[in-house]
């Protein structure tokens, strides 16, 4: 008689949170990642990061400091990952099991405080996080440190010294300097960095992108001009996103207030005519994507006075003429390029905004139009957020109300979908 042997599954395999593993991809399948969570209010984002890594196949174990457990209960990290959370070191030698030679594929410190940074740089290991990092540092396991602290701490000479000492030994993911704080990178940025580390580059890598941003200035006379309130912020943010994804960006920039994006080829222009000529000239070369994000003047003076118009008159008349729409010419200069346009409106309903975007899409033969309402009461009450509606040539419509910080990332993802 044969005996039926039933193998009892481990709790690890039964954990419901593991249902999400590889749901978005298998790039990190088989990779063991240790997520070290230091004592920062940004620690709550580590939950999201753990889940993103798992969705791409990773096996994630969290190590927390005592400070973190006062902010977030360890059971939350266990729920997120399906693994036991390391909150203290015991006779099980957790630091060796996780960070000794070849025990893990990557150690991520998210968020990384000035305190944690200093301990790693100076060989201090008096917490579970610092001890795991000390072992991993010695065993040459790659370490990715995502800093988060006040800007004044980030500028502290001791902190800079520690970064300088470690910069060629571990990898840093730069914080975002916002509101006087060096804020930790978004979880999506960390995921992207990790995927690159394991050889999975963004679909935008090496894509050639031609982009406009900022306002244009149309001279009335040598000292007076017609312009608009565009700061160039959205365009600069989007260009930065594309550059981070490996794209080669040529940035035709009107006189915006934002600093131009690092890593791009910058072409400074002033008027709509100069912008048009720059686009026409650049499109003699092959580009994959053209993004028209500039707030280009719709009307320009018919006559530009060579001398300053005297202020002695009580009234003057300035005649304007309609400026050519640059976006309408792009497909004539380069037929097969992916063309993305922007459409700003004021005080429209959502349906009206969609119709406006669809009209613009048809007129310009663009592949995608990104529309937003910059005059609505909702926007005026909370100018840090905006409604973004994306309409494409297949009549797909995507709409989001979100923080301006995240709009560029959202648009970038929609562009990636288009070029797959």
Beta strands, then each sheet from edge to edge (+ up, - down):
strand 1: 32-37
strand 2: 59-64
strand 3: 106-112
strand 4: 143-147
strand 5: 149-150
strand 6: 171-173
strand 7: 176-178
strand 8: 181-183
strand 9: 208-213
strand 10: 218-221
strand 11: 224-226
strand 12: 248-253
strand 13: 265-268
strand 14: 289-292
strand 15: 299-301
strand 16: 320-322
strand 17: 338-345
strand 18: 368-373
strand 19: 385-392
strand 20: 397-403
sheet 1: 2+ 1+ 3+ 4+ 6+
sheet 2: 5+ 8- 7+
sheet 3: 13+ 12+ 9+ 14+ 17+ 18+ 19- 20+
sheet 4: 10+ 11-
sheet 5: 15+ 16-
end
